[in-house]
Amino acid sequence: MAHIEIWHRCPVCNRTHKSHGDAIACRNGHPPKAEKWAVGKGGKAVIIFNNYHPDSIHGINGALREADLSDIIAVRKVQLEEMMKGKSND
């Protein structure tokens, strides 16, 4: 006959363990993951991925640009127009 077992899953590696303590020990044994984020003046953050082209949205240049742009469409439109004017003056 079937029965119920309680398995405790490590939130980092997703392995199951028979006891809560074993799952906690497994979780604590994993090294922390470092992530790169571009943070704008207003606190907006965009993650930077190493395998993306530098000018794409999640590349280093694109993320820095995106972090400084507003999420409000009207404000963003004005900011993008100003950026384009600045590039044409260079």
The 8 nearest C-alpha neighbors of each residue, nearest first, counted from 0:
[[1, 2, 3, 4, 5, 6, 17, 7],
 [2, 0, 3, 4, 5, 6, 17, 7],
 [1, 3, 0, 4, 5, 6, 17, 7],
 [4, 2, 5, 1, 6, 0, 17, 7],
 [5, 3, 6, 2, 17, 1, 7, 18],
 [6, 4, 7, 3, 17, 18, 16, 19],
 [5, 7, 17, 16, 15, 4, 8, 18],
 [6, 8, 16, 15, 19, 22, 18, 17],
 [7, 9, 15, 14, 13, 22, 16, 10],
 [8, 10, 13, 22, 14, 11, 26, 12],
 [11, 9, 13, 12, 8, 26, 14, 22],
 [10, 12, 9, 13, 26, 29, 14, 25],
 [11, 13, 14, 9, 10, 26, 25, 29],
 [12, 14, 9, 10, 8, 11, 15, 26],
 [15, 13, 9, 8, 12, 16, 10, 22],
 [16, 14, 8, 7, 6, 9, 13, 17],
 [17, 15, 7, 18, 22, 6, 8, 21],
 [16, 18, 6, 7, 15, 19, 21, 5],
 [19, 17, 21, 20, 16, 7, 22, 6],
 [18, 20, 22, 21, 7, 23, 17, 16],
 [19, 21, 23, 18, 22, 24, 25, 16],
 [20, 22, 24, 18, 23, 19, 16, 25],
 [21, 23, 25, 9, 19, 20, 24, 16],
 [24, 22, 26, 20, 25, 21, 27, 19],
 [25, 23, 21, 27, 26, 22, 20, 28],
 [24, 26, 22, 28, 23, 27, 21, 9],
 [27, 25, 23, 28, 24, 9, 29, 11],
 [26, 28, 24, 25, 29, 23, 30, 22],
 [27, 29, 25, 26, 24, 30, 23, 31],
 [30, 28, 27, 26, 31, 25, 11, 12],
 [29, 31, 32, 28, 27, 26, 33, 11],
 [32, 30, 33, 29, 27, 28, 34, 11],
 [31, 33, 30, 34, 29, 35, 11, 28],
 [34, 32, 31, 35, 30, 36, 47, 46],
 [35, 33, 36, 32, 46, 47, 48, 31],
 [34, 36, 47, 46, 33, 37, 48, 45],
 [37, 35, 46, 47, 45, 38, 44, 34],
 [36, 38, 45, 63, 44, 62, 66, 46],
 [39, 37, 44, 43, 66, 42, 36, 45],
 [40, 38, 66, 67, 43, 42, 41, 44],
 [39, 41, 42, 67, 38, 43, 66, 68],
 [42, 40, 39, 43, 67, 38, 66, 69],
 [41, 43, 39, 40, 38, 44, 66, 67],
 [44, 42, 39, 66, 38, 41, 45, 67],
 [45, 43, 38, 37, 66, 36, 42, 39],
 [46, 44, 37, 36, 62, 66, 47, 38],
 [45, 47, 36, 35, 57, 37, 48, 44],
 [48, 46, 57, 35, 36, 58, 59, 62],
 [47, 49, 50, 57, 51, 58, 46, 35],
 [50, 48, 51, 47, 58, 59, 52, 53],
 [49, 51, 48, 52, 58, 53, 47, 57],
 [52, 50, 58, 49, 48, 53, 57, 55],
 [51, 53, 58, 55, 54, 50, 57, 59],
 [54, 52, 58, 59, 60, 55, 51, 61],
 [53, 55, 61, 60, 52, 58, 56, 59],
 [56, 54, 58, 61, 52, 57, 53, 51],
 [55, 57, 61, 62, 58, 54, 65, 60],
 [58, 56, 47, 62, 55, 48, 61, 46],
 [57, 59, 53, 55, 51, 52, 61, 47],
 [58, 60, 53, 62, 61, 47, 63, 57],
 [61, 59, 54, 63, 53, 62, 58, 64],
 [60, 62, 56, 54, 55, 64, 58, 63],
 [63, 61, 65, 57, 59, 64, 56, 60],
 [62, 64, 60, 37, 66, 61, 65, 59],
 [65, 63, 61, 62, 66, 67, 60, 68],
 [64, 66, 62, 68, 67, 63, 61, 56],
 [67, 65, 39, 63, 43, 64, 68, 38],
 [66, 68, 39, 65, 64, 40, 69, 63],
 [69, 67, 65, 66, 75, 64, 70, 78],
 [70, 68, 75, 71, 74, 67, 72, 66],
 [69, 71, 72, 75, 68, 74, 73, 43],
 [72, 70, 69, 74, 73, 75, 76, 68],
 [71, 73, 75, 74, 76, 70, 69, 77],
 [74, 72, 76, 75, 71, 77, 78, 69],
 [73, 75, 77, 76, 71, 72, 69, 78],
 [74, 76, 72, 78, 69, 77, 73, 71],
 [77, 75, 79, 73, 74, 78, 72, 80],
 [76, 78, 80, 74, 75, 79, 81, 73],
 [79, 77, 75, 81, 76, 80, 82, 74],
 [78, 80, 82, 76, 81, 77, 75, 83],
 [81, 79, 77, 83, 82, 78, 76, 84],
 [82, 80, 84, 78, 79, 83, 85, 77],
 [81, 83, 79, 85, 80, 84, 78, 86],
 [82, 84, 86, 80, 85, 81, 79, 87],
 [85, 83, 81, 87, 86, 82, 80, 88],
 [86, 84, 82, 88, 83, 87, 81, 89],
 [85, 87, 83, 89, 88, 84, 82, 81],
 [86, 88, 84, 89, 85, 83, 82, 81],
 [89, 87, 85, 86, 84, 83, 82, 81],
 [88, 86, 87, 85, 84, 83, 82, 81]]
